[in-house]
């Protein structure tokens, strides 16, 4: 296949693009390089790789990028609650309007498959966290970021699977090493702060989130693209593992086992905008997908990278979406 990966220089996209090349696919990355071009350096010159710099809102650039493409993986977005809250109009323009324009242009171009990156944050605040939320549960977006994802999901899932088969992937919160590293993700942030500063502040330590390693997130996309089209068309899949639902308190305890005791300040919150535990059985049962890494594995790899000096200048704005949004 020739696959267009929008946002292919990002945290997930740079990992995915390399994985797709390794499976023998042709990959065209479309990215505005908001967070720099370093993540694509390892891809340049590889057989089957092409890079196009552009803005996802540029309709002509998108039409050109879709030429001869079989499948689209759409990752380009203003990602995360803080970044969207900081620039709400940009978030709506990129995450909603530009995405819907991309879908329509892909249909006109004869693209056969479209994978849309969404989020488990769509489940919002559950009334009973003893029950795992599956793909049939009501979505309750409580942030602009989640609202943009839910709005797009609703529109594209109502489209006919012909000629364009759409798959929505609701990712658990990502963590782990990537060529475009981020330290504004919970696990990554906690490891960095607890290891280098010997302290961290934790808000709402008893509220639940699911987590998935960035490499396993990329593997889920590869699995969807490799599945029979009928198995994934107009389907929603949560991406993660049902065992990987944690409270922030649990994460702190896991990290302390690796980095040692440090000063952790718990800031009690009687109410939190998000509190959800998620089931990932559908993707396991229908696509045979299983994660290869769990949170303790990610904690070790991030700590090792920092201790070895492989990751430095940890305050660099390129590591934080909100600082450059």
C-alpha positions in Angstrom: 0.0 0.0 0.0 0.9 3.6 -0.3 -0.1 5.2 2.9 -0.5 8.9 3.7 0.3 9.6 7.4 -0.7 13.1 8.4 1.2 14.3 11.5 3.8 11.7 10.7 6.5 13.7 12.3 4.7 13.7 15.7 4.9 11.6 18.8 2.9 8.7 17.4 3.4 9.4 13.7 7.2 9.2 13.7 7.0 5.7 15.4 4.2 4.6 13.1 5.9 5.7 9.9 9.0 3.7 10.7 6.9 0.6 11.5 5.0 0.9 8.2 8.3 1.2 6.2 9.6 -1.9 8.0 6.5 -3.9 6.8 7.3 -3.0 3.2 4.7 -0.2 2.8 5.2 3.0 0.9 4.8 6.0 3.3 4.1 9.6 2.5 4.3 11.8 5.6 2.5 15.1 5.6 3.4 17.4 8.5 3.9 21.1 9.2 6.9 20.4 11.4 5.5 22.4 14.3 7.7 20.5 16.6 10.8 20.4 14.4 12.1 18.1 11.7 14.4 15.9 13.7 11.8 13.0 14.0 11.9 12.5 10.2 15.7 12.4 9.9 15.7 8.6 10.5 13.1 8.2 7.7 14.6 10.3 5.0 16.4 8.3 2.3 14.7 5.1 3.2 13.1 3.1 0.3 9.4 3.9 0.0 9.5 7.1 2.1 8.4 10.5 1.0 8.0 13.7 3.0 5.7 16.6 2.3 5.7 19.7 4.4 2.3 21.4 4.5 -0.6 22.6 6.6 -3.6 20.3 7.0 -5.9 23.2 6.3 -4.4 23.8 2.8 -6.9 22.0 0.5 -4.6 22.1 -2.5 -1.7 20.7 -0.6 -4.0 17.9 0.7 -5.2 17.0 -2.8 -1.6 16.8 -4.0 -0.6 14.7 -1.0 -3.5 12.2 -1.7 -2.3 11.4 -5.2 -1.9 7.6 -5.7 -2.7 6.9 -2.0 -4.5 3.7 -0.9 -4.9 4.5 2.8 -4.8 7.5 5.1 -3.8 7.5 8.7 -4.9 10.9 10.1 -2.9 11.9 13.2 -2.5 15.6 12.5 -4.2 17.6 15.2 -3.9 20.1 18.0 -3.4 17.4 20.6 -4.3 17.5 24.2 -6.6 19.5 26.5 -4.1 22.3 27.4 -3.1 23.0 23.7 -6.7 23.1 22.6 -7.8 25.3 25.4 -4.9 27.7 24.6 -6.0 28.2 21.0 -9.6 27.0 20.7 -10.3 28.5 17.2 -7.2 26.9 15.8 -8.2 23.6 17.5 -11.6 23.7 15.9 -10.2 24.6 12.5 -7.6 21.8 12.5 -9.3 19.1 14.4 -12.8 19.4 13.0 -13.1 21.3 9.7 -9.7 20.3 8.2 -10.3 16.7 9.2 -13.8 16.6 7.5 -12.3 18.3 4.4 -9.6 15.6 4.4 -12.1 12.8 4.6 -14.2 14.3 1.7 -11.1 14.8 -0.4 -9.9 11.3 0.3 -13.3 9.9 -0.9 -13.0 12.0 -4.1 -9.5 10.7 -4.7 -10.5 7.1 -4.5 -8.7 6.3 -1.2 -10.0 3.0 0.2 -9.2 3.2 3.9 -9.1 6.0 6.5 -7.9 5.6 10.0 -8.8 8.4 12.4 -7.0 8.9 15.7 -9.4 9.7 18.5 -9.1 9.3 22.3 -10.5 7.4 25.3 -10.9 10.9 26.9 -14.2 10.9 25.0 -15.7 8.8 27.8 -15.3 11.8 30.2 -16.4 11.1 33.8 -18.0 7.7 34.4 -20.6 7.4 37.2 -19.3 3.9 38.1 -15.7 3.2 37.4 -16.2 -0.5 38.5 -17.6 -1.0 35.0 -15.2 -0.8 32.1 -16.3 1.5 29.3 -16.5 -0.2 25.9 -17.1 1.2 22.5 -20.9 1.2 22.9 -20.8 3.3 26.0 -22.0 6.9 25.9 -19.3 9.4 25.1 -19.2 12.4 27.4 -16.5 14.9 26.2 -15.5 17.3 28.9 -12.8 19.2 27.1 -12.5 21.0 23.8 -10.0 18.4 22.6 -12.5 15.5 23.2 -15.4 17.6 21.8 -13.5 17.9 18.5 -12.8 14.2 18.4 -16.4 13.3 19.1 -17.7 15.7 16.5 -15.6 14.1 13.8 -16.4 10.6 14.9 -20.1 11.3 14.6 -19.8 12.7 11.1 -17.4 10.1 9.6 -19.0 7.0 11.1 -22.3 7.9 9.4 -20.7 7.8 6.0 -21.1 4.7 3.8 -18.2 2.3 3.8 -18.0 2.6 0.0 -15.8 3.9 -1.4 -14.0 4.9 1.8 -13.9 2.5 4.8 -13.4 4.5 8.0 -11.9 3.2 11.3 -11.9 5.2 14.5 -9.2 4.4 17.1 -9.8 5.7 20.6 -6.3 5.6 22.1 -5.6 5.3 25.8 -3.2 7.9 27.1 0.2 7.3 25.4 3.6 7.0 27.0 7.1 5.8 26.1 10.0 6.9 24.0 9.6 8.4 20.5 11.8 10.3 18.1 9.5 13.3 18.8 9.6 12.9 22.6 6.9 14.4 24.9 7.1 15.2 28.6 3.6 16.5 28.9 2.1 13.0 29.0 1.4 11.7 32.5 3.8 8.7 32.7 6.6 10.4 30.9 6.2 13.6 33.0 6.1 11.8 36.3 9.2 9.7 35.5 11.2 12.8 34.4 10.2 14.9 37.4 10.6 12.1 40.0 14.0 11.1 38.6 15.6 14.5 37.9 13.9 16.8 40.3 13.1 14.2 43.0 9.7 15.6 43.4 6.3 15.9 41.6 2.8 17.3 42.2 -0.1 14.9 41.5 -3.6 16.3 41.0 -6.5 13.9 41.6 -4.5 10.8 42.5 -7.5 8.5 42.8 -9.0 9.1 39.3 -8.6 6.5 36.6 -7.1 6.5 33.1 -6.0 3.8 30.7 -2.5 3.9 29.3 -0.8 2.4 26.2 2.8 2.5 25.0 3.3 4.6 21.9 4.8 1.6 20.1 1.8 -0.5 20.8 -0.4 2.4 19.6 1.5 2.3 16.3 1.0 -1.5 16.2 -2.7 -1.1 16.5 -2.8 1.1 13.4 -0.7 -1.4 11.5 -3.1 -4.2 12.6 -6.1 -2.2 11.3 -4.5 -1.6 8.0 -3.6 -5.3 7.7 -7.0 -6.5 8.6 -9.7 -7.4 6.1 -11.5 -4.2 5.1 -14.8 -5.5 6.2 -13.5 -6.2 9.7 -12.6 -2.6 10.3 -14.9 -0.6 8.2 -17.1 2.0 10.1 -15.8 0.5 13.3 -14.6 2.0 16.6 -11.8 0.3 18.6 -10.5 1.3 21.9 -6.7 0.9 21.8 -4.9 -0.4 24.9 -5.2 -3.3 27.4 -7.9 -3.8 30.0 -5.2 -4.5 32.6 -3.6 -1.1 31.9 -6.1 1.1 33.7 -4.4 3.0 36.6 -4.9 5.7 39.1 -2.2 8.4 39.2 -1.4 7.0 42.7 -0.7 3.6 41.1 1.7 5.3 38.6 3.6 7.0 41.4 4.1 3.8 43.2 5.3 2.0 40.1 7.7 4.8 39.3 9.1 4.9 42.9 10.0 1.3 42.6 12.4 2.3 39.8 13.7 5.7 40.8 13.4 5.5 44.6 11.5 7.5 47.1 11.0 11.2 46.4 8.8 14.1 47.4 5.3 13.6 46.0 2.7 16.2 46.8 -0.8 15.0 46.4 -3.3 17.7 45.7 -6.8 16.5 46.6 -9.6 17.2 44.1 -13.1 16.4 45.1 -14.1 16.6 41.5 -12.1 15.8 38.4 -13.3 16.4 34.8 -12.1 13.0 33.7 -12.4 9.6 35.5 -12.8 6.5 33.4 -11.7 2.9 33.1 -11.9 1.3 29.7 -12.3 -2.1 28.1 -10.1 -3.1 25.2 -11.7 -6.5 24.5 -13.1 -5.6 21.0 -9.8 -5.0 19.4 -8.3 -8.1 21.0 -11.2 -10.3 19.9 -11.7 -9.0 16.4 -8.2 -8.1 15.3 -6.1 -10.4 17.6 -4.4 -7.3 19.0 -2.4 -7.4 22.2 0.0 -5.0 23.8 3.7 -5.9 24.1 4.6 -3.4 26.8 3.1 -2.4 30.1 3.5 0.8 32.2 6.5 -0.6 34.3 8.3 -1.3 31.0 7.8 2.3 29.8 9.0 3.6 33.2 12.2 1.7 32.9 12.9 2.7 29.3 12.3 6.4 30.0 14.4 6.4 33.2 17.2 4.6 31.3 17.2 7.1 28.5 17.4 10.0 30.9 20.1 8.4 33.1 22.2 7.5 30.0 22.1 11.0 28.7 20.2 10.0 25.6 17.5 12.4 26.5 18.8 15.8 27.7 17.6 19.5 27.7 14.4 18.2 29.3 12.8 21.6 29.5 13.0 22.1 25.7 9.7 23.5 24.4 9.7 20.9 21.6 8.9 18.2 24.3 5.7 20.0 25.3 2.7 20.5 23.0 1.3 23.4 24.9 4.5 25.5 24.7 4.4 25.6 20.9 0.7 25.4 20.2 
